[in-house]
Structures are given as structure tokens and as C-alpha cells.
Amino acid sequence: MSKTIYTIDSRDNTMLEVMKQYFNISDLQMSKEINNMHDILVELLEKKGISYSVLKSVLIPQKKHHEIILVFDTLQIEDPEYGVACYNAVIKLLDKSESHSFLCGDYISKINTSWKNANDLLYQSLSEHINLSQIEYKSSEQLFFIYINNVSNNFIGRLKMGLQNFQGFVGIADVTLSSTLKIYISSILTNGFIQYHDIILQPSSDQDDFFNVKNNNKFGYDFESNGFKIRCIYADLFKTFLTYKIERVYFNIIDTSDQAMAINSITPVFQRLNTSKIIITSEKLEYLKQKKSDTMQRIGFSNITPEYLAKKIKENINSNYLFCMEFNDIYQIAKFNIMLEIHSYKIQLGLKYDYINNTLSLITMY
């Protein structure tokens, strides 16, 4: 028997990290706690009429769909609750056959430099993705972002058409591939909600009991009037297991701790992944070259050696969040996926983790 945890977010002092530090929990006990809490989440979702498995597309990176930011100039929006106004305009355009994760936030300056220099840097970063000449740019903080993942070309077209007359709409920035902007927004945007077809899944309000969460529209957006049903999950569980983590390079201790927590969910004994030996057999690579020939050719990997691919994985292992963490009880196999970006193309790799020998073995490529 096996179970899969699509994502774990232990950044920014979430419940797991606080528990481990405050109670000085061992890795063995932490592994049990993570899986126990995930089991509770799955149970609570089922009581709300949602299967955890259907949320996969909004919790892990998707190769064939886009990640976008909707950019709004708040100086042009008369409503003081500009976030509500922007979201309500977007909600009208949602298709109930689709599913997405939403994050949002102001384009605030967190750069450790002078305010003017930070403002210029943020302008430059965003202008590489979108035309800002149409607005009077005074400060990055006048801009409000709504981030959406798992976005099709049709949805992008629908958003462009539907928002063109919305006062304050600046445009759409595609952040599917890595960039300075994508790295930056990963540190400033906050949790929103998940759309799964006609269901809006939200974190609970602070007053709600762990097991008795009411399905209240805590954001106050026009969900119900647009035909959506509200379902809420306890806020700490939502943050930990239902947050989409925008891909970025690991650049501080919070991120490396987050990676360690992800590994801890599938094995109580582990080491830092950048110390692991990468194993790719010639037979496995030849099999992938045959089965994934189009992908291999597109990224220039048709003639690579096992040693070269192992080197690329090693170079990028600390530039990845882990997802689809799985432990198979029958075969005692722990594995997870990572996403590599090569020549503006994403490839998803499945790796088996052997904590006894501290090795990572390539299983498959998507």
C-alpha cells in the first residue's frame, strides 16, 4: 500500500516547523505527525465532498499549462477594497470545468536597499513581462497581483477579453518559466483559495474549531452569486498541505528546512539531498531516450550520458521544491518528483530515495 502527499509547505513558521522546534520533536515522530495530519486533511476533505486526489493539478507544477499574474493598478480603482473588486471581476470569468490555485498580494518592496533603487528594480523586473507604459508608475506598491496556476491558452484569452474594460487592469504576466519576477513574487504573495470546478476551497477563519469548520465566505468575494459553493478547511492544514508553492531557487534556511520536511514525510531517516549520490543506469537512460525521444530531443538530451544527467540533477536539486512524495509500504520505497527547467522547457523527474545508502535513483521522466 502507498500514499502520496502532493505538496508540503513548511516555510514561514507553518504548523509543522513550529511543532518541531517548540516540542523538539525527533525526525521519526515528525514523520508520524506529518502523515497523521495529512490523513486528517484527507478525511476532512472527504466530509466536504472533495477527494484529495482531484486536487493534484492545482498543487503541483503542470508542464502543459501556464502560470500567470494578473496585474492591476490600484490608483485607477475607486473602490478602497481594490482586492475584492479585482477578484470579483476575475470570478465572473471562471469556467466551472477548470481548476486553479489562487494567490494574491501587493507588489511590495522587500529588497534590502534604498527605497528608490528597490522601486526601480521592481519596475524593471515586471516590465520584462508586461508593458507598463500605459500607467503612471509611482511605486511598485500601487500594483496588485492575482496569481493563477494551471492556466490554459483559452483561459488566458478569456481573461484578456473579460478584463479589458475593467478600470485598473494592466495586463497579464506569464511566469511559467523561471525569472527574477517569479522568484520575487514567491516570497510576497499570500494564500488565496482553490477553485475545483464549482467548489471554492478556502482556509477557515481564525475562530473556527479544528474539526468543526464552517463553510463561510471569509474573503467576501462574489462566489455564491456566480454559482460557486464554499468549502473551508482548517487554516493550518490548508497552509501546510493545500498551498501551491511557486517554484524558486532555494536561497535561505527556510527553504532548505522545507525540503527536509518534505523528505521527512516519506522517511524518518534522511540527509540533505545535496549530499546524496545520483544514480542513473545506462539501461534506464536508454529506455527513457526511446520512450521519451521527443522530449529528449527538444531539450537537447538525445546523446547525453548517465553521468551528465546525474550532474544536471545534482546541480538543480537545491533549486527545487519536492512534490508527489510517496512511500510504498509493500516495497519499502520512498520517492518524490522534482521539476527541471532546461532550454525553456520543463521536465518532471521521479526519483527514488534510499536513506541507508544516501542515494537518489532516477525512476522516470515526464
N, C-alpha and C positions, 0 to 999 in steps of 0.2 A: 504494500500500500504506500502511496506517496501523496504529498500535499504540496501545493505551490503557493508561495506568497509573492504577489506581483511586485510590490514595492514596499519599502520601509523608509520612513523619514525620521531620523533621529537628530536632525540639525536643530540649532537654535533652542536647545534645552527642552526638547519634547519629553513626553512622559517617560520613555524608555531611558533616556540619558539621565534624567533627574533621579529615577529609581535606582539606577546602577551606582551613581555617585553618592547619593544620600544614604542608602542602605548598605553600601559596599558589597553589592551582590557579585557572586562568582560568575564566571562565564557559563558554567554548567547550569546554574539556577537561572541566569539571564536567558539562556536558550529556551528553558521551560516556560518562563514568563512570557516571552515574545510569542511563542506558539499558543499558549493559553489565551492571551489577549486576542490573537488573531482568530482563534476558534470562537471566542465570544463575539467578535465582529461579524463573522460569517453567520452565526446564529441570529444576531440582531438584524442583519440584512434580510435574512430569510423571513423573519417575522414581519418585515416591512414589504415583503413580496418581491425582493430582489436577490437574484443569485449572484454570489461573488464573482463567478466565472464570467458573467456577461460584462463586467467592468474592465476586462483586460485591455481593450483597445484604448481606454482613456487613462490607464495607469502606467503604461509602458510606451516607449517611443515607437512610432509607426513609420516604416520605411517609405510607404507609398502615399502618405498623406502629409499635409503641411502643418507647421506650427506658425501662428501669426499673432501680431499685436495690432489691435485697433487703436489708433491714436486720435485723441480728442483735445482740442484747445479749450480749456475751461474758461478762458477770458471771453469767449464768444457764447457761453452758455449762461442764460439768465437765471436758471434755477440754481439756488445755492446748494441743493443736493445734486450736484452735477453727476456724481457716480450713479445715482438712481436713474437720472434722466438718460444717461448713456446706455446703461444696461437695459432699460425698458425699450429703447429703440432697437437694440440687438435682439431681445427676446421675441419680438414680433417676427423676426426673420428666421427663427429656428425651425428646423424640419424635424418632426417627431419620429422620423425613421432613423435619425442620426444620434450619435453620442459624442460628447466632448467634456473635457475638463476646462474650467474657467478659473483664472487668477486675475487679480487687478491691483492697481496702485498708482500713485502719483510718481512722476519721473523725478524723484527726489535726489539731491546730491549727497552721496556718502563718501565721495572721494576725499582723501586726506591731502588737500591742497587748498589754495586760496579759492574763495567763492567764485570769483570771476573766471579763473582758469578752469575750475570744475564745470562751470556753466558752459564754457566754450567747448570743453571736451565732450560733454554730453550732447551738445548740439551737433558736433562733428560726427559722433558715433551714430546718432539717429539719422542724420542726413545722408549717410551711406546707404540707407534702406528706403528712405522716403523723402519726397520733395517738401521742404519746409518753407519755401519762398512765399507760399500763399498766406502765411500767418506773420503777425508781428511778434517775433520771438524776444521775450524779455528775460525769461528764466525757464529752465527746464521744468520747474515745479508747476508751471501753468499747464503742463501736459498730463493727461490722464490716460492710462493704458488699460485695455482689456485684452488679456492673453487667452487664446483658444488653441487647443490641440486637436489632432485627428481631423483635420480640415481638408475637404475635397476641393477640387477646382470649381465645381458647381456652387459650393457654399461661398467661396471667395467672390464669385460673380454675383451671387445673391446679396452678399453684404455690400459690395460696391454700389449696386443698383439701389438697394434699400436705404442706404445711409447717405446717398449723395445730396439729399436735401436737408439732412439733419444739421442744424446750426452748431458748428464746432467740430464736425468731423473732418479730420485732416487727411487720413488715408490708412492704408494697410501696409505694415512692415512684415515681410516674410522672414522668420527667424528659424527656419527649418535647419539650416546649416549653422555651424559654429561661427561666432563673430564676437567682437568686443561688446556689442549691444546685448547679445544673448547672455553672455556671461554676467553682465551687469544687472540685467533685469531679474536674473535668477536669484539675486540677493535682495531685491527690493519689493517684489510683488508678493502679495499675500493671498491666502487661500480664499477661493470663492465657493464654487459649487460644482457638481457634476450633473450634466444632463444625460440621462439614459432614456432615449425615446421620449415618452411623455411624462417621465418622472424626473423631478429635480431633487437630487440628493444633497442635503446641506449638513454642516455641523450643527450641533444643538446650541442652544443659548446656555450661558454660564449657570443659570439657575436649575437646569434640568438634572434629574437624578440619572445615575449611570444606566440603569436598566429600564427606566420609565421616561423615555424621551418623547416629548410631544412633537407632533408634526406641524410646528409653527413656522410661518414665513418670517424668519428673523431678519432677513435683508429688506423686506418690504418692497421687493420688485414685483412687477406685474405678471407673475407666473400663472396664478389661477385664472385670471381674466383672459389669458392666452391658451387655456386648455391644459395646463400642466398640473400634476399632482405633487405635493410637497412630501418628502420623506426625510426625517432627520436622524442622525446617528450621533452618539455621544462625542463631544468635540475633540477630546484627546485621542479617541480611537480613529476619528476621521483624519486628524492631522497626521497620525502615525502611519496609517495604512491606506488612506484614500487621497493622499496628496500627490499630484503629478509633479515630479522633480525635473525642472528644466535642466537639460544637460549642461555641464560646465566642467572646466578643469578644476581639480582639487587644489585649493590654494590656502587652506588653513586647517587647524586641528579639528574643527567641527566636521569638515568633510571626511577626513580620514577616520574619525570616530564613527561617522555614519556608515562608511564602508565596512568597518569592523562589526557594527551591529547587524548589518545585512548578512555577513558570513555567520555570525553567531546564531542567526535564526535557523540555520541548517546544520550546524555542528557546534558542540560545546567547546571543542579544542581547535584553535586556529592560530595562524600567524599573519602578519601583514602580507598582503598579496604581492607587494613589490619585492618580497624575499623569496617568492615561490619560483620553482623551476618550471618553465613552459615546455610541455611535451607535445610534439606533433609528429606522428609517424609518417613515413613515406607513403604507406598504404592509405592512410586517412587522407592525406593531401591529394593523392592521385584520384581517389574516389570523389573528392569534392571538385576537382578540376573537371571530371567527367559529368557529374551531376549538376554542377553549378557553373557550367562553361561560360554562359552569357555574363553572369556576374563577375567571374574571374577575369574575363576579357575586358569588361567595362572598367574595372579598377586597375588594370594592368598587372594582374596576378597570374596570368596564364603560364608563365615559366618560372615562377618563384620556387624557392627551395623551402623545406620544412624549417631550416634554420632562420631564413629571412622572415617568414611569417611569425615564428616564435619571437623574434626580435621586435616586430611591429606590435605584437600583443604586449610584450614586456614594456615597451616604451609608452604604451597607452593605458596600461592597467590602472594607473593612478589618475587617469583623466576620465574615469567612468563611474557612474553610479551603477550598482548592480541591480538587476531586476529578474523576475521569474526565478526566485530562489526556491529550490526543490530538494527534498530529501526522500529517497526511496527506502522504506523500511526493509523490504524484501532483499534488495541487493546491497543495502547499506551504501548508497551512492548519494553524495551531495553535489549539486550542480547549480549553476546560475548562468545568466546571459549578460553580455556586455554589447555595446554598440560602438563600432569603429567608423570613423568618417575618413574616407580615402578618395582623393580626387573628386571632391564634391558629391560623393556617393556614400550612402550608409550601408554597412553590412553588420548583421547581428550574429554574434558568435555564441555558441553554447559551450561552456567549459565545465569539466568535472574537477572537483577539488578533493585532493587526498591530503588530509591534515597530518597523517602519520609520516608521509614522505615529503610533505610540503610541496606538492606539485599541482599544476593546472594542466589538464589534458584537453585538447580540442575534441569536441564531440561532433559538432555540426556547424553549418553556416547557413544563414537565411538571407 
